[in-house]
Amino acid sequence: MQRLALGLVLLLICGAVSAEQIKPATKAAIKTPTSTGAAKKVAKKPAAPKGPPAKMLFGAVATPAPLAARAIGSYAKGCLSGGVSLPINGPDWQVMRLSRNRNWGHPRLLDYLERLASDARGLDGWPGLLVGDMAQPRGGPMITGHTSHQIGLDADIWLTPMPDRVLTPQEREDITATSMLKDPFTVDPNIWTPLHTKLIKRAASYPQVARIFVHPAIKKVLCEQAGKNRAWLSKVRPWWNHYYHFHVRLTCPPGAEDCGNQKPAGSDDGCGKELAEWYKMLRKAELWRSAPPTPPTPPKPGAKPAPKKPPMGLKDLPTECTAVLNSGGGAPVVAADGTVPAALKVEAGKDAGPPIPRLDPVAYAALKAEFAKKGKSKPGAKPQAEPASAAASVPTTAASTVGPASPGDPAVDNPSDDPISANDAAVPLPDRKPQ
């Protein structure tokens, strides 16, 4: 009996010890996968801005901030204090699309535009400037048309010569700027003239100019017509959608600590490798854009749409921009549903230029066949390199036929560097910012 009682006691003790050892292990086995699973389920979603998007707020304000003139932030994330409006009529310029109320800028920009208009007419024979979008009264993001133009140092200048009469307000709304393109890759020699080259050369000649953006086909013609003095070409860079106007960007005013400059342009004229790369992108984009329309592919069952990047909010801009927006009682009225009524009518504004011409079916078929031929390389083989020359990378139908600039082109004394079209916002283009 004693042995039996002793055996029962030992059995109870061992069972208790075993239970104590298993309990923590069991809890740990349960906790670990649960915590890991919870971590996998947590997905970061883009935070929506509190209140209306910044573009609605700044797009609704009709008057400038009654403060000292300052360009605040960067060209694509900032605002304008103490903006000044360019008179809609000048001796050598006229402002277009008055309903947009975008003829505002830093005094530095107005001084530049007035001097360029005078010099281009008096020294080069250009009839006068048609000025497109500059900035809104208080800068900031725009509802339509631009990512930059936010700090009052950017301006679009039409490549259409100014008429020899004062345009009516309605004409300024209805006239469409002239496209310089014959096809998606080529400037039309019947439209482009040596005066166009002189105008852009003159525009780039001033030391306060940081960049000028043009369509790659226009850059190509400028490279061909530049002549011996090529220093100004380093400031002229290719960018989508600039085929009926060129975009001037000025450097920040001296001593403006709150203003962010771009890197200096450097000495490369951009007529070699960079231009060739742009033509490669143009060709790929055009292959997509000129393709015959096909019915959209239905989404897979249960597939969730990719989260969209929320629009820029007021908190995303420099903190000074809140004071700029609200100064002088200028803050716009926000409706109960979160919309800004004064900004909605701006969305109805007419675009300035025509759409980019598309390839005809024969040219499209040739381009498609060329890409298909390149795609038939052996498995594992590297893709064929594009020609180094920009001219060689263009289809034969797009060879430049624009002649050189006139021999009498005077040297400039002081050289000193937004989708394919507004109607093709869905074109999948490289995520690349202007250099």
Stockholm file with secondary structure:
# STOCKHOLM 1.0

chainA/1-435         MQRLALGLVLLLICGAVSAEQIKPATKAAIKTPTSTGAAKKVAKKPAAPKGPPAKMLFGAVATPAPLAARAIGSYAKGCLSGGVSLPINGPDWQVMRLSRNRNWGHPRLLDYLERLASDARGLDGWPGLLVGDMAQPRGGPMITGHTSHQIGLDADIWLTPMPDRVLTPQEREDITATSMLKDPFTVDPNIWTPLHTKLIKRAASYPQVARIFVHPAIKKVLCEQAGKNRAWLSKVRPWWNHYYHFHVRLTCPPGAEDCGNQKPAGSDDGCGKELAEWYKMLRKAELWRSAPPTPPTPPKPGAKPAPKKPPMGLKDLPTECTAVLNSGGGAPVVAADGTVPAALKVEAGKDAGPPIPRLDPVAYAALKAEFAKKGKSKPGAKPQAEPASAAASVPTTAASTVGPASPGDPAVDNPSDDPISANDAAVPLPDRKPQ
#=GR chainA/1-435 SS CHHHHHHHHHHHHHHHHHHHHHHHHHHHHHHHHHHHHHHHHCCCCCCCCSSSCHHHHHHTCCSCCSSCCEEEEETTEEEEESCEECCSEETTEEECCGGGCCCEECHHHHHHHHHHHHHHHHHHCCCCEEECCCBCTTCCCCSSSCSSCCSSCEEEEESSCCCSSCCCHHHHHHCCCCCCEEETTEECTTTCCHHHHHHHHHHHTSTTEEEEEECHHHHHHHHHHCCSCCGGGGGEEECTTCSSEEEEEECCCTTCTTBCCCCCCCSCCSSSHHHHHHHHHHHHHHHHHTSCCCCCCCCCTTCCCCCCCCCCCGGGSCTHHHHHHHGGGCCCCCCTTSCCHHHHGGGGCCCSSCCCCCCCHHHHHHHHHHHHHHHTCCTTCCCCCCCSSTTTTSCGGGCCCCCCCCTTCCCCSCCCCCCCSTTCTTCCCCCCCCC
#=GC SS_cons         CHHHHHHHHHHHHHHHHHHHHHHHHHHHHHHHHHHHHHHHHCCCCCCCCSSSCHHHHHHTCCSCCSSCCEEEEETTEEEEESCEECCSEETTEEECCGGGCCCEECHHHHHHHHHHHHHHHHHHCCCCEEECCCBCTTCCCCSSSCSSCCSSCEEEEESSCCCSSCCCHHHHHHCCCCCCEEETTEECTTTCCHHHHHHHHHHHTSTTEEEEEECHHHHHHHHHHCCSCCGGGGGEEECTTCSSEEEEEECCCTTCTTBCCCCCCCSCCSSSHHHHHHHHHHHHHHHHHTSCCCCCCCCCTTCCCCCCCCCCCGGGSCTHHHHHHHGGGCCCCCCTTSCCHHHHGGGGCCCSSCCCCCCCHHHHHHHHHHHHHHHTCCTTCCCCCCCSSTTTTSCGGGCCCCCCCCTTCCCCSCCCCCCCSTTCTTCCCCCCCCC
//
